[in-house]
Amino acid sequence: MLKVGLTGGIGAGKSEVSRLFVSYGAVLIDADKIAREVVEPGTPGLAAVVEAFGPGVLAADGTLDRPKLGSIVFADADRRAELNAIVHPLVGARSAELEAAAGEDTVVIHDVPLLAENRLAPLYDLIVVVDAAPETQLDRLVRLRGMSEPDARARMAAQATREERRAVADIVIDNDGPLEALEPQVRKVWAVLTERASS
């Protein structure tokens, strides 16, 4: 099994890269998706978040009000650390379960947005970073995701810098160009990963 850590800044195109890897046969373990699962209604994770942040972070239907919680934690590094201390251990445990279920000669892609920030590189055999210039990220967040520019900038500022991400990379996928330029690069990387997995 080859354990690959996949990361990239918000708006860099990491989701598209992980989608391509899955289409080639990778097993995907998506930290963001798991982070949502571990705070679903009725989970110990949601109970712990409400205890830490108050019932104001719940929507009327009892689910987590993500925009409300986001507005608290993206404005305050201490509160963000508090949230991470609740969610990260739960995500780690679930990721380990999913990894254990994957086959021996599998390429397991761990999609981890905060890999550089949380110094998680040593957990993986190889780190792939999807890279885009900050102005490209900002354009995508505003134009494609409908974020306001201040909100997009705040989210980018809460993440590792481009240099910090590139410093942990074994392989960098450049995603500054159009979508059609991305696929050939990802296919080449996939060839490297499958070779490593089988050796």
C-alpha positions in Angstrom: 0.0 0.0 0.0 1.2 3.5 -0.9 -0.1 6.2 1.5 -0.2 9.5 -0.3 -0.9 12.8 1.3 -2.7 15.2 -1.1 -2.9 18.8 -0.2 -3.2 22.3 -1.7 -4.5 25.7 -0.8 -8.2 26.5 -1.0 -9.1 27.1 -4.7 -6.0 25.4 -5.9 -7.9 22.5 -7.5 -7.2 19.6 -5.1 -10.8 18.2 -5.3 -10.4 17.9 -9.1 -7.1 16.1 -8.7 -8.5 13.7 -6.1 -11.5 13.0 -8.4 -9.0 12.1 -11.2 -7.0 9.8 -9.0 -10.2 8.0 -8.0 -11.2 7.6 -11.7 -7.8 5.9 -12.2 -8.4 3.5 -9.3 -7.1 5.1 -6.1 -8.9 4.7 -2.8 -9.7 8.2 -1.5 -9.9 9.1 2.2 -11.3 12.7 2.3 -10.5 14.4 5.5 -13.1 17.2 4.9 -15.8 14.7 4.2 -14.9 12.7 7.4 -14.8 16.0 9.3 -18.4 16.6 8.4 -19.4 13.0 9.3 -17.9 13.2 12.8 -20.0 16.2 13.7 -23.4 14.9 12.3 -26.4 15.1 14.7 -26.2 12.5 17.5 -22.4 12.1 17.3 -20.1 12.7 20.3 -18.2 15.1 18.0 -21.2 17.5 17.6 -21.9 17.3 21.3 -18.3 18.4 22.0 -18.4 21.2 19.5 -21.7 22.5 21.1 -20.2 22.3 24.6 -17.1 24.3 23.4 -18.9 26.9 21.2 -22.4 27.1 22.6 -25.8 26.1 21.1 -25.6 29.2 18.8 -23.5 27.1 16.3 -26.5 24.8 15.7 -28.9 25.4 12.8 -32.7 25.2 13.5 -32.7 21.5 12.4 -30.0 20.5 14.9 -27.2 20.2 12.4 -24.0 22.2 12.7 -24.3 25.7 11.2 -21.0 25.6 9.4 -21.0 29.3 8.2 -21.7 30.4 11.8 -18.9 28.3 13.2 -16.6 29.3 10.3 -17.1 33.0 11.1 -15.9 32.3 14.7 -12.9 30.1 14.0 -11.6 31.9 10.9 -11.4 35.1 12.9 -9.7 33.7 15.9 -6.7 31.3 15.8 -7.2 30.1 19.4 -10.9 29.1 18.7 -9.7 27.4 15.5 -7.2 25.4 17.5 -9.9 24.5 20.0 -12.2 23.2 17.2 -9.3 21.3 15.7 -8.5 19.6 19.0 -12.1 18.2 19.0 -12.3 17.2 15.3 -8.8 16.1 14.3 -8.6 13.0 16.6 -12.0 11.8 15.4 -11.0 12.3 11.8 -7.7 10.5 12.4 -9.4 7.5 13.9 -11.9 7.2 11.1 -9.2 7.6 8.4 -7.2 4.8 10.0 -10.3 2.5 9.8 -10.8 3.3 6.1 -7.1 2.8 5.3 -7.1 -0.6 7.1 -9.9 -1.7 4.8 -8.0 -0.9 1.6 -6.1 -3.6 -0.3 -2.4 -4.3 0.0 -1.2 -3.0 -3.4 -3.6 0.0 -3.3 -2.7 3.6 -3.8 -4.5 5.3 -0.9 -5.0 9.1 -1.4 -5.5 11.0 1.8 -7.0 14.3 0.8 -5.9 16.6 3.7 -6.4 20.3 3.3 -4.3 21.2 6.4 -1.5 18.8 5.9 1.3 21.4 6.0 -0.4 23.5 8.8 -0.7 20.5 11.1 2.8 19.0 10.1 1.2 15.7 9.0 3.7 15.0 6.2 5.5 12.2 8.2 2.3 10.2 8.3 2.5 9.5 4.5 4.9 7.8 2.1 4.7 10.6 -0.4 3.2 14.1 -0.5 1.5 15.6 -3.6 0.8 19.3 -3.5 -1.6 20.9 -5.9 -0.2 24.4 -6.5 -1.7 27.5 -7.9 -0.7 31.2 -7.6 -2.6 33.1 -4.8 -4.2 35.4 -7.5 -5.5 32.2 -9.3 -6.9 30.9 -6.0 -8.6 34.2 -5.2 -10.1 34.4 -8.7 -11.6 30.9 -8.4 -13.0 31.4 -4.9 -14.7 34.7 -5.9 -15.8 33.7 -9.5 -16.6 30.0 -9.1 -17.6 29.7 -5.4 -19.2 33.0 -5.0 -17.2 34.1 -2.0 -16.7 37.7 -1.2 -13.1 38.8 -1.7 -12.5 39.6 2.0 -13.9 36.1 3.0 -11.7 34.4 0.4 -8.6 36.3 1.5 -9.4 35.4 5.2 -9.6 31.7 4.4 -6.4 31.8 2.3 -4.6 33.6 5.1 -5.7 31.0 7.6 -3.9 28.3 5.6 -0.2 27.6 5.1 1.6 29.8 2.6 2.3 28.5 -0.9 6.0 28.2 0.1 5.2 26.1 3.3 3.1 23.7 1.2 5.8 23.4 -1.5 8.4 22.7 1.2 6.7 19.4 2.2 6.0 18.3 -1.4 7.6 15.3 -3.0 5.6 16.0 -6.2 4.0 19.4 -7.2 1.1 19.5 -9.6 0.9 23.0 -11.2 -2.8 24.0 -11.6 -2.5 27.6 -12.6 -3.8 26.8 -16.1 -7.0 25.5 -17.6 -8.6 22.3 -16.5 -7.5 20.4 -19.7 -3.8 21.1 -18.8 -4.4 19.4 -15.4 -5.3 15.8 -16.5 -2.1 14.9 -18.4 -0.1 16.0 -15.3 -2.2 14.0 -12.9 -2.0 10.9 -15.2 1.8 11.1 -15.1 1.8 11.4 -11.3 -0.6 8.4 -11.2 2.0 6.3 -13.1 4.7 7.2 -10.6 2.3 6.3 -7.7 1.2 2.9 -9.0 4.8 2.0 -9.7 5.8 2.9 -6.1 2.8 1.0 -4.7 3.7 -2.2 -6.5 7.5 -2.1 -5.8 
